[in-house]
Amino acid sequence: MAIYHASFKIVKRSDGKSVVAAAAYRSGKKFYDEREDKMHDYRRKERVLSHEIMLCKNAPAKWKDAERLWNDVEASEKSSRAQLARSCDFALPRELNEAERAELIYDYVQRNFVDHGMCAQVDIHDTKNNNPHAHVLLTMRAIDEKGNFMSKQKTVFVLDDKGERIPIIDPKTGKQKINKLKAKVWKRETIKTTKWDEKETLVAWRRDWAESVNRALQKANIRDKNGNFVIVSEKSLKEQGIDREPTIHEGPMIKDMEDHHKPTRLRAYNDAVRAFND
């Protein structure tokens, strides 16, 4: 039965992460990390079905090369606490064939990320026990018309109801403040250049993934034993009004351990929940 799984995390330099290494691992390729002067070789990684770089408007053609793209991302971030990329994982329905899964994830990534100014690396994986899924890496800076990464935030003037700049008044003189360059000081605020980090955006991404999966399942005429279309939802069981204990998403690592006869607490927990629900 199709399941809903969509997770969104940040690849952070402060966690000791390299986005070049992350990209190499997900694609099963060999990438040279210019910042760390290190080679990341994951060519032995199995079950990588496809690898694709999707470029947004203004992105230079050279970024179709994933190694070049992510090295340029690393070079654009100077801080030791830099957020390098957004990492997204999606469970792909087993009920769909390989071509249908690819169409599903590429369409979703194009509409939700690339059309809004992000470059995306999309890697589709499967496991020996049929657990198809997709890994998506997203750039986190908007790109200007010259193909350069922009600042993640900017300072703008605060305007009044008439659209006029608001002066900062010196309480001692009662007049507008003057800075060291003898220029008038106006009220300003710092805003982010995109809405990609807002909670509402994440909610919309999660909802659209459920809707996208359901459209794909309906297009493929996937039905349950009662003849109804199989559907997934981003909402919790409680939010859906379903009186059933939820299981925890296991992911490919847990499944691989179980396949090699290495029992895990997570699988044991899920088995107990399934028995309770039955």
N, C-alpha and C positions, 0 to 999 in steps of 0.2 A: 504494500500500500504506500502511495506517495506520502512523503513527510515534508513538513515545513522546517527549513533551517536556513537562516541568513544571519551571519555575524559580521560585525564591523569593528575593527581594531586599528590602532595607530602603530606604525613602525617607528620607534623612538630611538634616537642615538643615545639618550641617557640610559637606556636599557642594554646598551652594548650592541645594538643591532646595526647591521649594514643592509641598506635596501638593495644593493647589488647582490649580496649573498642571498637575500630573500627571493629576488627575481631569478637567480640561477637555480635555486632549490625548486621553486615552483615550476620552472620550465624544463628541468632536467638537462640543463646546458652548462657549459664552461664559460664563466665570465671573469674578467680581470677587474679587480677593485682598485681603481687608481688612488683613492684616498688612503687605503690601508696597505697598498702595494702588495696585494695578496690575490692569489688565484682561487676562485671558488668553483670546484668541479663536481657537478652532480650528474654526469652523463650516464652513470650506472643506475640512476633512478628509473624504475619501471612504471609502466601504466600511465605515462603522460600521453594522452591521445592527441592533443593539439595545443599549439602555442600561437598566440596572435597579439600584436601590438595595434591598438586602435588609437589613431591620432585625432585630436580635436582641431578646431579652426585655429589658425596662427602657428600651430606646432610645426617646426622644421622637419623636412622629410628624413633627415638623418636619424630622427628619433624612432623610425620604424625598426631600427636596430636596438633591441632591448638593452644590451650592454652599454651602448652610448647614452641612451635615455637616462638610465638610473645612475650612471657616473656623473652626468650633468646635474641630476637632482642632488646628488651628494655634494657636488662642488658649489651649488647655489645656496647651501645651508652652512652657515658659519658657526652657529652656536653648538656647544657641547650637549645642549638639551633639545636639539632640533627635532621637530616632527617631520619625518622623511617621506612617508607615504601612508595611504589608508589601505589596509589589508581587509579584503572581504572574502568570505567563504559561503558557498551556496550548495545545498543538496539538490542534485538533479534527479528527476523522477525516473525510477527504474522502468516504469511502464512505457517510456518513450524510447525510440531507437536513437542511435548515435547522432544522426543528422538532425533529428527533432530537438535533441538536447542542445546541440550547437546553435541552432536557430533561436532557441529560447534564451540562452545566456547572452548571445551577441546582440540580439534585439534589445534586451533589458539594459545591457551596459551602454549601448549607443544612446538610448532615450534618456536614461537617468544620469549618466556621467559624461560621456563624450560630447553630447549636444550641449552640455552646460559648461564646457571648457576644460575638462580633465582629459589627460592621456591615460590609457588603460592597458595593462598587460593581462590577458585572459588565458589561463591554462586549464584545460579540462583533463581531469584524472579519472581513473576507475581503480578498483581493487579486485583482487582475486575472487572475493565473495560478492561481487556486483554491488559496489557502493559508489556510483558515479557522482562526481562533485566538481565544482569549478572554484578556482582561486583567482581573485582579481586584485591587482595592485593599481592604485590610483595616485596620480600626482596631486599635490596639495596647494599648488600656487597657480593663479591665473596666468595666462600667457599674453603678452602684448603683441601688437601688430608686427613687430620686428622679430618675433619668435623668441623673446626673452622672458624668463620667469619674473613675475611682478612681486611686490611686497605683499605679505599676507594681511597687512592692515595699513591704514592711512589716516592722517589727521585732516579734518575738515572744519570749516567755520560753522558755528551754531547760529542759526538764523531765527529771527523773531517771526511773529504772525504776518508781518508785512514782507518777509523775505530779506530783511536787512540784517547785517552782522551785528552781534551784540557786544558792546564794549565792556572791558573789565575795568571797574571803577576802583581807584585807589582810595581806601577808607580814610586815609590821612588828609588828602587834598579834596576829595569829593569829585575829582576829575578823572578822565580816562588815563590808565597807566601808560607809561612810555618805557620801552625797553632800552637796553644799553646802546642800541643802534639808533636811538631816538625815534623809533617807529611806534605807532599806536598799537596797543595790545588788544586783541579781540578774543572772545570766548571760542574755544575749540573743543572738539571731541575726537577720540580715536575710534574708528570703525573698521571692521573686517572688510576686505575687498570682495569676499564671496559669502554665501550663506551655507556653505558646505558643512560647517561645524554646528549648525543650529539643530536643536532637538527636533523641531518640526520637519526638517529635511530628512533626518534619520527615520522618523516615523513614516514619512511619505515613501522612502526607499523600501522599507520593510513591507508596507502595505502593497506597493506596486509589484514586489516580487511574488507575493501570494496571488495577486490578480493575474500576473504574467504566467505563472505555473498553471493556474486554473484554465486560462485561455488555451494553453498548449495541450492540456489534458482533454479539454472539450474538442479541440480541433482534431485530435487523434482518436476521439470517440472512446475514451477510457472510462469505463463504468464499474460500479461495485456489484456485488452479488445480487443486489435488489434492482439493478438496472439504472441506478442513479449515477450521474456524472461524479467521478472522484474529485474532491476538492481539498485544498489545504487552506489554512488561515494563519495569519501572523499573530492572532489573538491567543491568549492562554486558554486552557480548557475552562477555567473559571469564568473568564470573560465571555466564552461561547455558551455558558450555561450547561456544560457537560460534566456530569458527576463521575469523574474518573481521575485517578492519580496519574500525573504526567511522568513519563520516563525522561531520562537525561540523554541528550544527543551524544553518541559515542565517538563519532569521528573515525577516520581511517587508522589512526595509531592504535586505538583500543581494539578495533576489529582485527588488525594485523596481529596483535599480541594474542588474541583469543584463537586466531587461526593457527598459531604456532604453539597452542596448548599452554599458554601462559595466562591463567585466570586473573581477572581484574575485579576490583571491588565495584567498579562502575557497572560492569556486565551483570554481576551478582545482584546489585541493587535493581537494575532494570528487569531482570528475570523475576525478582520478587514482586515488583510492581505489576508486571504483566499477569502473574498468577493471581494477585489480589483483584485485579480488574476483571479477570475471567470469572 
